[in-house]
Amino acid sequence: MATIKYLISKRGGDRPEVIIRLKVNQSQRVQAKVNGIFVYRAYWSEKKQKEDTSRMYVKPWEEKEMDANNIKLANLKETIIQRCKIVAEEDITGEWLKEQIDQILHPSKYEPKTAKPITLMEAVQSFLDNPENRLTQDGNPVKKSTQREYNQVKNHLTAYLGSLGKDDIETDELDSVFHSKFVHFLYGTQGLKKNTVGKMIRCLKTIINNAVPRAQRVNCEFVDSNKCKAFAEEVDNIYLTEEELQKIATVEIKTPYLDRVRDQFLLLAWTGCRYSDLGKLTGKPITEEGFSCYKLTQQKTGNEVTIPILPETDRILRKYNYNMPKPMANQKFNEYIKDVAKMAKLDDKVTIKHTEQDNNGEVCAVKRTYRKWEVVTAHTARRSFASNMYNRDFNTMMIMAITGHKTEKAFLTYIKVKPEEHAKKMFKQFMEQERRRREEESSENQQ
């Protein structure tokens, strides 16, 4: 059976530290210093193995301190003896004894540490840091455009919390009430439309799901899609018909930079590319099996697409000797293409419906009428390509292979074809099928 004896150090003057000597068996003894317990040399009793408070001339404060030391030493001895019973003798070393002393005297050092809950803005900043080390769901690196969207979320959150007189909040405050108030702030104060608001909510959900520990997210109502929705609506964006594209192509433009904007817009309208890929439509196209094309990786999705060089595309490329000017900032381009569309007299009235917050703070659907040139943007070109190719009766999957859409559902919400155009398309195809059927019947009868 293990036994313990206390010794006091020869060093330390009148207040030496205690040394604990542990006898494991007849041949095995280990010892270690009891750091932090200083006894009175004059009152230490070797026989009693403690400080003797019954001695003469012990002052009250000395007695109080010695009582505390004696309790610690008694508890230390008893606990170590108990731990010796459940440990193999060969594992009882000086290091083991030193560790046991520290655990018994300083238990708080060995308690499981509870991580401090991360706050909302801490989670946002953590998510924004080192984006190059983060991957999307399909395993691709996060795009710069996506990173900008997350930065916008941070800016909107900072503005919202500032309106409340706060810098930050706990994540368990992200409930349905926060969702409702933040959405109204985005609609009203920030003036965002429904789809942009929905995008901000989706981005914030992504941040929380990635930057907040799972155990902490249990109390975060915001990530519950049933209680806090990230909504969207189909937008009444326009497209330009081939006749309207021809108006843009033939209008006289004497200003060099507007002429370049016109050509770049038409290039997008006849290739179906996004504005972010415009800079890739340069250099000599590849010639394969009798046709020319560009092969590129879309910046937004990472999809590999092959873009055929149609006659109008080739005309523009030849004009610049296959060395297209570097694209300007998208915002500036959208400003200038409106000037071009106005010169081309695209004055037809169009009604655009979207959801926003009115002056009374109510979120509602709003319809506004514009001249067509007022709502033309760089993205109108891509929608025009998809819609015009659809109207030409090209197979949907064929067009999707050019535009890079992954699902037919996404593509069909993307094209902008009026209901009457669908009706005309069906009528035309039906009549063509009828004509072929009659020809086949006539041919069979003649035989």
WOWO-V394877 format. One record per residue. N is the residue number from 1. PHI is phi as a letter, one per 30 degrees, with the letter a starting at -180 (none if undefined). BURIAL is I if it has 9 or more other C-alpha atoms within 8 Angstrom, else O. Layout:
# WOWO-V394877
n->N phi->PHI burial->BURIAL
n->N phi->PHI burial->BURIAL
This chain:
# WOWO-V394877
n->1 phi->none burial->O
n->2 phi->d burial->I
n->3 phi->b burial->O
n->4 phi->b burial->I
n->5 phi->b burial->O
n->6 phi->c burial->I
n->7 phi->b burial->I
n->8 phi->c burial->I
n->9 phi->d burial->I
n->10 phi->d burial->O
n->11 phi->c burial->O
n->12 phi->j burial->O
n->13 phi->i burial->O
n->14 phi->d burial->O
n->15 phi->b burial->I
n->16 phi->d burial->I
n->17 phi->d burial->I
n->18 phi->c burial->I
n->19 phi->c burial->I
n->20 phi->c burial->I
n->21 phi->c burial->I
n->22 phi->c burial->I
n->23 phi->c burial->I
n->24 phi->d burial->I
n->25 phi->a burial->O
n->26 phi->d burial->O
n->27 phi->c burial->O
n->28 phi->b burial->O
n->29 phi->b burial->I
n->30 phi->b burial->I
n->31 phi->b burial->I
n->32 phi->a burial->I
n->33 phi->d burial->I
n->34 phi->c burial->I
n->35 phi->d burial->O
n->36 phi->j burial->O
n->37 phi->c burial->O
n->38 phi->c burial->O
n->39 phi->c burial->I
n->40 phi->d burial->I
n->41 phi->e burial->I
n->42 phi->d burial->O
n->43 phi->c burial->I
n->44 phi->d burial->I
n->45 phi->c burial->I
n->46 phi->d burial->O
n->47 phi->d burial->O
n->48 phi->d burial->O
n->49 phi->h burial->I
n->50 phi->a burial->I
n->51 phi->d burial->I
n->52 phi->c burial->I
n->53 phi->d burial->I
n->54 phi->d burial->O
n->55 phi->d burial->O
n->56 phi->d burial->O
n->57 phi->i burial->O
n->58 phi->d burial->I
n->59 phi->d burial->O
n->60 phi->e burial->O
n->61 phi->d burial->O
n->62 phi->d burial->O
n->63 phi->d burial->I
n->64 phi->d burial->O
n->65 phi->d burial->O
n->66 phi->d burial->I
n->67 phi->e burial->I
n->68 phi->d burial->O
n->69 phi->d burial->I
n->70 phi->d burial->I
n->71 phi->d burial->O
n->72 phi->d burial->I
n->73 phi->d burial->I
n->74 phi->d burial->O
n->75 phi->d burial->O
n->76 phi->d burial->I
n->77 phi->d burial->I
n->78 phi->d burial->O
n->79 phi->d burial->I
n->80 phi->d burial->I
n->81 phi->d burial->I
n->82 phi->d burial->O
n->83 phi->d burial->O
n->84 phi->d burial->I
n->85 phi->d burial->O
n->86 phi->c burial->O
n->87 phi->b burial->O
n->88 phi->d burial->O
n->89 phi->e burial->O
n->90 phi->d burial->O
n->91 phi->d burial->O
n->92 phi->d burial->I
n->93 phi->b burial->O
n->94 phi->d burial->I
n->95 phi->d burial->O
n->96 phi->d burial->I
n->97 phi->d burial->I
n->98 phi->d burial->I
n->99 phi->d burial->O
n->100 phi->d burial->I
n->101 phi->e burial->I
n->102 phi->d burial->I
n->103 phi->d burial->I
n->104 phi->d burial->I
n->105 phi->d burial->O
n->106 phi->b burial->O
n->107 phi->d burial->I
n->108 phi->d burial->O
n->109 phi->d burial->O
n->110 phi->c burial->O
n->111 phi->d burial->O
n->112 phi->e burial->O
n->113 phi->d burial->O
n->114 phi->d burial->O
n->115 phi->d burial->O
n->116 phi->d burial->O
n->117 phi->e burial->O
n->118 phi->d burial->I
n->119 phi->d burial->I
n->120 phi->e burial->I
n->121 phi->d burial->I
n->122 phi->d burial->O
n->123 phi->d burial->I
n->124 phi->d burial->I
n->125 phi->d burial->O
n->126 phi->d burial->O
n->127 phi->d burial->I
n->128 phi->d burial->I
n->129 phi->d burial->O
n->130 phi->h burial->O
n->131 phi->d burial->I
n->132 phi->d burial->O
n->133 phi->c burial->O
n->134 phi->c burial->O
n->135 phi->c burial->I
n->136 phi->d burial->O
n->137 phi->d burial->O
n->138 phi->c burial->O
n->139 phi->i burial->O
n->140 phi->c burial->O
n->141 phi->d burial->I
n->142 phi->d burial->I
n->143 phi->d burial->O
n->144 phi->d burial->O
n->145 phi->d burial->O
n->146 phi->d burial->O
n->147 phi->d burial->I
n->148 phi->d burial->O
n->149 phi->d burial->I
n->150 phi->d burial->I
n->151 phi->d burial->I
n->152 phi->d burial->I
n->153 phi->e burial->I
n->154 phi->e burial->I
n->155 phi->d burial->O
n->156 phi->d burial->I
n->157 phi->d burial->O
n->158 phi->e burial->I
n->159 phi->d burial->O
n->160 phi->d burial->I
n->161 phi->d burial->I
n->162 phi->d burial->I
n->163 phi->d burial->O
n->164 phi->c burial->O
n->165 phi->i burial->O
n->166 phi->b burial->O
n->167 phi->c burial->O
n->168 phi->a burial->O
n->169 phi->b burial->I
n->170 phi->d burial->I
n->171 phi->d burial->I
n->172 phi->d burial->I
n->173 phi->d burial->O
n->174 phi->d burial->I
n->175 phi->c burial->I
n->176 phi->d burial->I
n->177 phi->d burial->O
n->178 phi->e burial->I
n->179 phi->e burial->I
n->180 phi->d burial->O
n->181 phi->d burial->O
n->182 phi->d burial->I
n->183 phi->d burial->I
n->184 phi->d burial->I
n->185 phi->d burial->I
n->186 phi->d burial->I
n->187 phi->d burial->I
n->188 phi->d burial->I
n->189 phi->d burial->O
n->190 phi->d burial->O
n->191 phi->i burial->I
n->192 phi->d burial->I
n->193 phi->d burial->I
n->194 phi->e burial->I
n->195 phi->d burial->I
n->196 phi->d burial->O
n->197 phi->d burial->I
n->198 phi->d burial->I
n->199 phi->d burial->I
n->200 phi->d burial->I
n->201 phi->d burial->I
n->202 phi->d burial->I
n->203 phi->d burial->I
n->204 phi->d burial->I
n->205 phi->d burial->I
n->206 phi->d burial->O
n->207 phi->e burial->I
n->208 phi->d burial->I
n->209 phi->d burial->I
n->210 phi->c burial->O
n->211 phi->c burial->I
n->212 phi->c burial->I
n->213 phi->e burial->O
n->214 phi->e burial->O
n->215 phi->d burial->O
n->216 phi->d burial->I
n->217 phi->d burial->I
n->218 phi->e burial->O
n->219 phi->c burial->O
n->220 phi->c burial->I
n->221 phi->d burial->I
n->222 phi->d burial->I
n->223 phi->d burial->I
n->224 phi->d burial->I
n->225 phi->d burial->O
n->226 phi->d burial->O
n->227 phi->c burial->O
n->228 phi->b burial->I
n->229 phi->d burial->O
n->230 phi->c burial->I
n->231 phi->d burial->O
n->232 phi->a burial->O
n->233 phi->b burial->O
n->234 phi->d burial->O
n->235 phi->c burial->O
n->236 phi->d burial->I
n->237 phi->d burial->O
n->238 phi->c burial->I
n->239 phi->b burial->I
n->240 phi->c burial->I
n->241 phi->d burial->O
n->242 phi->d burial->O
n->243 phi->d burial->O
n->244 phi->d burial->I
n->245 phi->d burial->I
n->246 phi->d burial->O
n->247 phi->d burial->I
n->248 phi->d burial->I
n->249 phi->d burial->I
n->250 phi->c burial->O
n->251 phi->d burial->O
n->252 phi->d burial->O
n->253 phi->b burial->O
n->254 phi->c burial->O
n->255 phi->d burial->O
n->256 phi->e burial->O
n->257 phi->d burial->O
n->258 phi->d burial->I
n->259 phi->d burial->I
n->260 phi->d burial->I
n->261 phi->d burial->I
n->262 phi->e burial->I
n->263 phi->d burial->I
n->264 phi->d burial->I
n->265 phi->d burial->I
n->266 phi->d burial->I
n->267 phi->d burial->I
n->268 phi->d burial->I
n->269 phi->d burial->I
n->270 phi->c burial->I
n->271 phi->b burial->I
n->272 phi->i burial->I
n->273 phi->d burial->I
n->274 phi->d burial->I
n->275 phi->d burial->I
n->276 phi->d burial->O
n->277 phi->c burial->I
n->278 phi->e burial->I
n->279 phi->d burial->I
n->280 phi->d burial->O
n->281 phi->d burial->O
n->282 phi->b burial->I
n->283 phi->i burial->O
n->284 phi->d burial->O
n->285 phi->d burial->I
n->286 phi->d burial->O
n->287 phi->c burial->O
n->288 phi->b burial->O
n->289 phi->h burial->O
n->290 phi->i burial->O
n->291 phi->b burial->O
n->292 phi->c burial->I
n->293 phi->a burial->I
n->294 phi->c burial->I
n->295 phi->c burial->I
n->296 phi->b burial->I
n->297 phi->c burial->O
n->298 phi->d burial->I
n->299 phi->d burial->I
n->300 phi->d burial->O
n->301 phi->c burial->O
n->302 phi->i burial->O
n->303 phi->d burial->O
n->304 phi->d burial->I
n->305 phi->b burial->I
n->306 phi->c burial->I
n->307 phi->c burial->I
n->308 phi->d burial->I
n->309 phi->c burial->I
n->310 phi->d burial->O
n->311 phi->e burial->O
n->312 phi->d burial->O
n->313 phi->d burial->I
n->314 phi->d burial->I
n->315 phi->d burial->O
n->316 phi->d burial->I
n->317 phi->d burial->I
n->318 phi->d burial->O
n->319 phi->e burial->O
n->320 phi->c burial->O
n->321 phi->h burial->O
n->322 phi->h burial->I
n->323 phi->b burial->O
n->324 phi->d burial->I
n->325 phi->d burial->O
n->326 phi->d burial->O
n->327 phi->d burial->O
n->328 phi->d burial->O
n->329 phi->e burial->O
n->330 phi->e burial->O
n->331 phi->d burial->O
n->332 phi->d burial->O
n->333 phi->e burial->I
n->334 phi->d burial->I
n->335 phi->d burial->I
n->336 phi->d burial->I
n->337 phi->d burial->I
n->338 phi->d burial->I
n->339 phi->d burial->I
n->340 phi->d burial->I
n->341 phi->d burial->I
n->342 phi->d burial->I
n->343 phi->d burial->O
n->344 phi->d burial->I
n->345 phi->h burial->O
n->346 phi->d burial->I
n->347 phi->c burial->O
n->348 phi->e burial->O
n->349 phi->d burial->O
n->350 phi->b burial->O
n->351 phi->c burial->I
n->352 phi->c burial->I
n->353 phi->c burial->I
n->354 phi->a burial->I
n->355 phi->c burial->I
n->356 phi->a burial->I
n->357 phi->c burial->I
n->358 phi->d burial->I
n->359 phi->d burial->O
n->360 phi->c burial->O
n->361 phi->i burial->O
n->362 phi->c burial->O
n->363 phi->d burial->I
n->364 phi->a burial->O
n->365 phi->d burial->O
n->366 phi->b burial->O
n->367 phi->c burial->O
n->368 phi->b burial->O
n->369 phi->c burial->O
n->370 phi->b burial->I
n->371 phi->d burial->I
n->372 phi->e burial->I
n->373 phi->d burial->I
n->374 phi->d burial->O
n->375 phi->c burial->I
n->376 phi->d burial->I
n->377 phi->b burial->I
n->378 phi->e burial->I
n->379 phi->d burial->O
n->380 phi->e burial->I
n->381 phi->d burial->I
n->382 phi->d burial->I
n->383 phi->d burial->I
n->384 phi->d burial->I
n->385 phi->e burial->I
n->386 phi->d burial->I
n->387 phi->d burial->I
n->388 phi->d burial->I
n->389 phi->d burial->I
n->390 phi->d burial->I
n->391 phi->d burial->O
n->392 phi->d burial->O
n->393 phi->i burial->O
n->394 phi->d burial->I
n->395 phi->e burial->O
n->396 phi->e burial->O
n->397 phi->d burial->O
n->398 phi->d burial->O
n->399 phi->d burial->I
n->400 phi->d burial->I
n->401 phi->d burial->I
n->402 phi->d burial->I
n->403 phi->d burial->I
n->404 phi->i burial->I
n->405 phi->d burial->I
n->406 phi->c burial->O
n->407 phi->b burial->O
n->408 phi->d burial->I
n->409 phi->d burial->O
n->410 phi->d burial->I
n->411 phi->d burial->I
n->412 phi->d burial->O
n->413 phi->d burial->O
n->414 phi->d burial->O
n->415 phi->d burial->I
n->416 phi->c burial->I
n->417 phi->c burial->O
n->418 phi->d burial->O
n->419 phi->e burial->O
n->420 phi->d burial->O
n->421 phi->d burial->O
n->422 phi->d burial->I
n->423 phi->d burial->O
n->424 phi->d burial->O
n->425 phi->d burial->I
n->426 phi->d burial->O
n->427 phi->d burial->O
n->428 phi->d burial->O
n->429 phi->d burial->O
n->430 phi->d burial->O
n->431 phi->d burial->O
n->432 phi->d burial->O
n->433 phi->d burial->O
n->434 phi->d burial->O
n->435 phi->e burial->O
n->436 phi->d burial->O
n->437 phi->d burial->O
n->438 phi->d burial->O
n->439 phi->d burial->O
n->440 phi->d burial->O
n->441 phi->d burial->O
n->442 phi->d burial->O
n->443 phi->d burial->O
n->444 phi->d burial->O
n->445 phi->d burial->O
n->446 phi->d burial->O
n->447 phi->d burial->O
